[in-house]
Amino acid sequence: MTKQLIESNELTRLLEPQNYCGIILVDGKYMAVKDLSEETKTSKIHGHIPSPGRPRGKTKKGLVIIPFIDYESHDIPIYIIAASENGFEIGEGFEQLKAMGYPLRAVVCDESMGEIAQVAKNVYPDVVVQLCLTHYGKCIEREFTVNHVKRAIKKLERKLVKLGGGIFIPTRHYDLERAVKWTNELANLEFEYDVLIGLQSIFQEIFWRAKTEDELSRAENRMNELLSFVNFKTHPHAGKIKKRYLDYYEKREMITASIRNPDLKIPKTTNLIEGFNSTTLELRLSSIRGFKKEEAARNYINALILKYRFHKFTDCKEPFKHLNKRSPIEITNPTHNFKNLRTKDWVELCRKLKK
């Protein structure tokens, strides 16, 4: 039945939606496929393959679903199914967006899709690219590994405070011994990790609290001042600090795009598309444990995306509460109006449009 439905990308071209905001979120989702087509198997295009949310079962073969979601309408004007998150096939997605007249102004993606900035700019030279700061922040946390250290420091501080309130004078000599021990432990932790903790805190300020370019500049000045006192020849974590500092300035344009372009109102995370991938795709894919044939996989994903585009939102919270009681297709205000279309009619409509 799914192969009788019109392709979702073709549906967009037919309906000619008019109400897109120009901000696209892109992210990939893995699906297991046992028997890939010859074209896919012989492809020499390589890129990042997202890890599956659930076990893949007996097969390690698969494809990557890459939806392009419009931020304001939550619609999916274009999606592609690729061998990996590679620049060539993602570039074809942007070519399709341009061919249909999509007014692209900004793209939000995670750091793993490293080629996306270049391929997007090849098609839309003036596009602004924003990295997902949730993903980037987690990369820093994994590299610095200081969260457990911060908890250990707070625990020692609480012990010292509690010890200072002791009233049993006969045991004071024992309290002093413990105080010396804990103070030394605290000093050692602060000496080794103080710069990492301070740098991580400044990054968090840049990502989430800086709203203007002046606030961004002040935070960066504090970061440079902090690192000016570091002896990189002797510091135990000099390599991590230098690597992350250089990486930030290499990607600064994409990390701070939302601050430097306030008029575009670019989201700082890919939470919207992460939610679609987990609730619409992963729940379905995990229940069927993958596909035997690539054709069946492509038809099934196309049907899922069509169903999503025709379903009416009911639980959107602010700032998207106004989307409730309408489907993504309705919200985009298509030139070919289907206002009288009921949700249950979408399958029949998609069959007719394919014919």
C-alpha positions as CSV (number, residue, x, y, z in Angstrom):
1,M,0.0,0.0,0.0
2,T,2.8,2.5,0.9
3,K,4.2,2.4,-2.7
4,Q,0.9,3.7,-4.0
5,L,1.4,7.1,-2.2
6,I,2.9,10.2,-3.8
7,E,6.4,11.0,-2.7
8,S,6.4,13.6,0.0
9,N,8.9,15.9,-1.8
10,E,6.8,15.8,-4.9
11,L,3.7,16.7,-2.8
12,T,5.5,19.9,-1.7
13,R,6.2,20.8,-5.3
14,L,2.6,20.3,-6.2
15,L,1.0,22.2,-3.3
16,E,3.5,25.1,-3.5
17,P,3.4,26.1,0.2
18,Q,3.8,29.9,0.8
19,N,4.2,30.1,4.6
20,Y,7.8,28.9,5.3
21,C,10.0,30.9,7.7
22,G,13.3,30.2,6.0
23,I,14.9,28.4,9.0
24,I,15.7,24.7,8.4
25,L,16.7,22.1,11.0
26,V,18.6,19.1,9.7
27,D,19.5,15.9,11.5
28,G,19.9,12.3,10.5
29,K,18.3,9.1,11.9
30,Y,19.6,5.6,11.2
31,M,17.4,2.7,10.1
32,A,18.5,-0.9,9.6
33,V,18.1,-2.4,6.1
34,K,19.3,-5.9,5.3
35,D,19.3,-5.9,1.5
36,L,20.6,-2.7,0.1
37,S,20.3,-1.8,-3.6
38,E,23.3,-2.3,-5.9
39,E,23.6,1.5,-6.3
40,T,23.7,2.0,-2.5
41,K,26.2,-0.9,-2.0
42,T,28.6,0.4,-4.6
43,S,28.4,4.0,-3.6
44,K,31.8,5.5,-2.7
45,I,30.3,8.4,-0.9
46,H,31.2,8.3,2.8
47,G,30.1,10.3,5.8
48,H,29.0,10.1,9.4
49,I,26.4,7.4,10.3
50,P,24.4,8.2,13.4
51,S,24.3,5.5,16.0
52,P,20.9,3.9,16.4
53,G,18.8,4.6,19.5
54,R,18.0,0.9,19.9
55,P,19.9,-2.3,19.0
56,R,20.1,-2.9,15.2
57,G,19.3,-6.6,15.5
58,K,21.2,-9.0,13.3
59,T,22.1,-6.6,10.5
60,K,24.6,-3.7,10.6
61,K,23.6,-2.4,7.2
62,G,21.3,0.5,6.9
63,L,20.5,3.9,5.6
64,V,20.1,7.4,7.1
65,I,16.9,9.4,7.0
66,I,17.6,13.1,6.8
67,P,14.5,15.4,7.2
68,F,14.7,19.1,6.5
69,I,12.2,20.6,9.0
70,D,10.9,24.2,8.7
71,Y,11.2,25.7,12.2
72,E,8.0,27.9,12.4
73,S,5.5,25.5,10.6
74,H,7.1,22.2,11.7
75,D,6.5,21.0,8.2
76,I,9.0,18.8,6.2
77,P,9.3,20.3,2.8
78,I,12.1,18.0,1.8
79,Y,13.7,14.8,3.2
80,I,16.3,12.5,1.8
81,I,17.3,8.9,2.4
82,A,21.1,8.6,2.1
83,A,23.9,6.1,2.7
84,S,25.3,8.5,5.4
85,E,25.3,12.1,6.5
86,N,27.6,13.1,3.6
87,G,27.9,16.5,1.9
88,F,27.0,15.2,-1.6
89,E,23.6,13.8,-0.7
90,I,22.8,16.6,1.8
91,G,23.7,19.1,-1.0
92,E,21.1,17.4,-3.2
93,G,18.5,18.1,-0.5
94,F,19.4,21.8,-0.6
95,E,19.2,21.8,-4.3
96,Q,15.7,20.4,-4.1
97,L,14.8,23.2,-1.6
98,K,16.1,25.8,-3.9
99,A,14.3,24.3,-6.9
100,M,10.9,24.6,-5.1
101,G,11.6,28.2,-4.1
102,Y,12.2,27.7,-0.4
103,P,13.4,31.0,1.1
104,L,16.3,29.6,3.1
105,R,17.9,32.1,5.5
106,A,19.4,29.9,8.3
107,V,20.3,26.2,9.0
108,V,20.5,24.6,12.4
109,C,22.4,21.3,12.7
110,D,24.6,19.4,15.1
111,E,28.4,19.3,14.9
112,S,28.6,15.8,13.5
113,M,27.2,17.1,10.2
114,G,30.4,19.0,9.6
115,E,30.0,19.4,5.8
116,I,26.6,21.0,6.0
117,A,27.8,24.6,6.3
118,Q,29.8,24.4,3.1
119,V,27.2,22.5,1.0
120,A,24.4,24.9,2.2
121,K,26.5,27.9,1.2
122,N,27.2,26.4,-2.2
123,V,23.5,26.4,-2.9
124,Y,22.5,29.5,-0.8
125,P,25.6,31.7,-0.5
126,D,24.0,34.0,2.1
127,V,22.7,31.3,4.4
128,V,23.6,31.5,8.1
129,V,24.6,28.2,9.9
130,Q,24.0,27.7,13.6
131,L,25.4,24.7,15.4
132,C,23.2,23.0,18.0
133,L,24.6,24.2,21.3
134,T,23.2,21.3,23.3
135,H,25.3,18.9,21.2
136,Y,28.4,21.2,21.3
137,G,28.1,21.7,25.1
138,K,27.9,17.9,25.6
139,C,31.1,17.5,23.5
140,I,32.8,19.9,26.0
141,E,31.5,18.0,29.0
142,R,32.7,14.7,27.6
143,E,36.1,16.1,26.9
144,F,36.6,18.1,30.2
145,T,35.0,15.4,32.5
146,V,34.7,17.9,35.3
147,N,31.1,17.5,36.4
148,H,32.1,14.7,38.9
149,V,34.9,16.9,40.1
150,K,32.5,19.8,40.8
151,R,30.3,17.5,42.8
152,A,33.4,16.3,44.8
153,I,34.4,19.9,45.5
154,K,30.9,20.8,46.8
155,K,30.9,17.7,49.0
156,L,34.2,18.6,50.6
157,E,33.0,22.2,51.1
158,R,29.9,20.9,52.9
159,K,32.0,18.7,55.1
160,L,34.2,21.6,56.1
161,V,31.2,23.8,56.8
162,K,29.6,21.1,59.0
163,L,32.9,20.5,60.8
164,G,33.3,24.2,61.5
165,G,30.0,24.1,63.4
166,G,31.1,21.3,65.8
167,I,30.7,21.9,69.6
168,F,32.5,18.9,71.1
169,I,35.7,20.4,72.3
170,P,37.3,17.0,73.5
171,T,37.3,15.8,69.8
172,R,38.6,19.0,68.4
173,H,42.1,17.5,67.7
174,Y,40.4,14.8,65.6
175,D,38.3,17.5,63.8
176,L,41.5,19.4,63.0
177,E,43.1,16.3,61.4
178,R,40.1,15.8,59.2
179,A,39.9,19.5,58.3
180,V,43.6,19.4,57.2
181,K,42.9,16.3,55.1
182,W,39.8,17.6,53.4
183,T,41.4,21.0,52.8
184,N,44.3,19.4,51.1
185,E,42.0,17.3,48.9
186,L,40.0,20.4,48.0
187,A,43.2,22.4,47.2
188,N,44.5,19.6,44.9
189,L,41.2,19.3,43.0
190,E,41.0,23.1,42.6
191,F,44.6,23.3,41.4
192,E,44.1,20.6,38.8
193,Y,40.6,21.4,37.5
194,D,40.1,25.1,38.3
195,V,40.8,26.3,34.7
196,L,38.7,23.5,33.1
197,I,35.7,24.3,35.4
198,G,36.1,28.1,34.8
199,L,36.4,27.5,31.0
200,Q,33.3,25.3,30.9
201,S,31.3,27.9,32.9
202,I,32.3,30.6,30.4
203,F,31.3,28.4,27.5
204,Q,27.9,27.9,29.2
205,E,27.5,31.7,29.6
206,I,28.3,32.2,25.9
207,F,25.9,29.5,24.8
208,W,22.9,30.2,27.0
209,R,23.1,33.6,28.8
210,A,24.7,36.0,26.3
211,K,22.0,37.7,24.3
212,T,23.9,40.5,22.6
213,E,27.3,40.9,20.9
214,D,28.5,43.1,23.8
215,E,27.7,40.3,26.3
216,L,29.4,37.8,24.0
217,S,32.5,40.0,23.8
218,R,32.7,40.4,27.6
219,A,32.4,36.6,28.1
220,E,35.2,36.0,25.5
221,N,37.4,38.6,27.2
222,R,37.0,36.7,30.5
223,M,37.9,33.5,28.7
224,N,41.1,35.0,27.3
225,E,42.0,36.6,30.6
226,L,41.5,33.2,32.4
227,L,43.8,31.4,29.9
228,S,46.4,34.1,30.0
229,F,47.5,32.9,33.5
230,V,47.8,29.2,32.3
231,N,51.3,27.8,31.9
232,F,50.6,25.5,29.0
233,K,54.0,23.8,29.5
234,T,53.2,22.4,32.9
235,H,49.4,22.4,33.2
236,P,48.0,18.8,33.4
237,H,45.2,19.5,31.0
238,A,46.9,21.9,28.6
239,G,46.1,19.8,25.6
240,K,42.3,19.7,26.3
241,I,42.2,23.5,26.9
242,K,44.1,24.4,23.8
243,K,42.1,22.0,21.6
244,R,38.7,23.3,22.8
245,Y,39.8,27.0,22.7
246,L,41.0,26.7,19.1
247,D,38.0,24.7,18.1
248,Y,35.7,27.4,19.5
249,Y,37.3,30.2,17.5
250,E,37.4,28.0,14.3
251,K,33.7,27.5,14.6
252,R,32.8,30.8,16.3
253,E,30.8,32.0,13.3
254,M,28.5,29.0,13.6
255,I,28.4,28.8,17.4
256,T,27.3,32.4,17.8
257,A,25.2,32.9,14.7
258,S,22.0,33.3,16.7
259,I,23.6,36.1,18.8
260,R,25.0,37.9,15.8
261,N,21.8,37.7,13.8
262,P,19.1,38.5,16.3
263,D,16.6,39.6,13.6
264,L,16.5,36.0,12.2
265,K,15.4,34.5,15.6
266,I,17.5,31.4,15.0
267,P,17.0,28.6,17.5
268,K,20.1,27.4,19.3
269,T,19.3,23.7,19.4
270,T,17.9,21.0,17.1
271,N,15.4,20.0,19.8
272,L,12.5,20.2,17.3
273,I,13.9,17.7,14.8
274,E,15.3,15.6,17.7
275,G,11.7,15.3,18.9
276,F,10.5,14.3,15.4
277,N,13.3,11.7,15.0
278,S,12.5,10.1,18.4
279,T,8.7,10.2,18.5
280,T,7.8,9.7,14.8
281,L,10.8,7.7,13.5
282,E,12.5,5.9,16.3
283,L,9.4,4.6,18.0
284,R,8.2,3.1,14.7
285,L,11.6,1.8,13.6
286,S,12.4,0.2,16.9
287,S,9.1,-1.8,16.9
288,I,9.8,-3.4,13.5
289,R,13.5,-3.9,14.0
290,G,14.5,-2.8,10.5
291,F,13.6,-3.8,6.9
292,K,14.6,-6.6,4.6
293,K,14.5,-4.6,1.3
294,E,15.6,-1.0,0.6
295,E,12.5,-0.3,-1.5
296,A,10.2,-1.3,1.4
297,A,12.2,1.0,3.7
298,R,11.9,4.0,1.4
299,N,8.2,3.5,0.9
300,Y,7.5,3.1,4.6
301,I,9.5,6.2,5.6
302,N,7.7,8.2,2.9
303,A,4.3,7.1,4.3
304,L,5.4,8.1,7.8
305,I,6.4,11.5,6.7
306,L,3.2,12.0,4.8
307,K,1.2,11.0,7.8
308,Y,3.1,13.4,10.0
309,R,2.5,16.3,7.5
310,F,-1.3,15.7,7.5
311,H,-1.8,15.1,11.3
312,K,-3.2,18.0,13.4
313,F,-1.1,19.3,16.3
314,T,-2.7,19.0,19.7
315,D,0.0,19.5,22.3
316,C,2.3,22.3,21.1
317,K,3.5,24.6,23.9
318,E,4.7,28.2,23.7
319,P,6.0,29.6,21.5
320,F,4.1,27.2,19.1
321,K,0.8,27.0,20.8
322,H,-0.9,28.7,17.8
323,L,-0.1,25.7,15.7
324,N,-2.6,23.5,17.5
325,K,-5.6,22.2,15.6
326,R,-3.8,22.5,12.3
327,S,-1.6,20.2,10.3
328,P,1.9,21.2,9.0
329,I,0.4,21.2,5.5
330,E,-2.4,23.6,6.5
331,I,0.1,25.8,8.4
332,T,2.2,26.3,5.3
333,N,-0.7,27.8,3.4
334,P,-0.4,25.8,0.1
335,T,-1.3,27.5,-3.2
336,H,-3.5,24.5,-4.0
337,N,-6.0,24.8,-1.1
338,F,-7.3,21.7,0.6
339,K,-9.1,23.3,3.5
340,N,-11.9,20.9,3.4
341,L,-9.6,17.9,3.6
342,R,-10.2,15.7,6.7
343,T,-7.2,13.9,8.3
344,K,-8.6,10.5,7.4
345,D,-8.7,11.5,3.7
346,W,-4.9,12.0,3.3
347,V,-4.2,8.5,2.1
348,E,-6.8,8.7,-0.7
349,L,-5.5,12.1,-1.7
350,C,-1.9,11.0,-1.8
351,R,-3.0,8.0,-4.0
352,K,-4.9,10.2,-6.4
353,L,-2.0,12.7,-6.6
354,K,0.4,10.0,-7.5
355,K,-1.9,8.8,-10.3
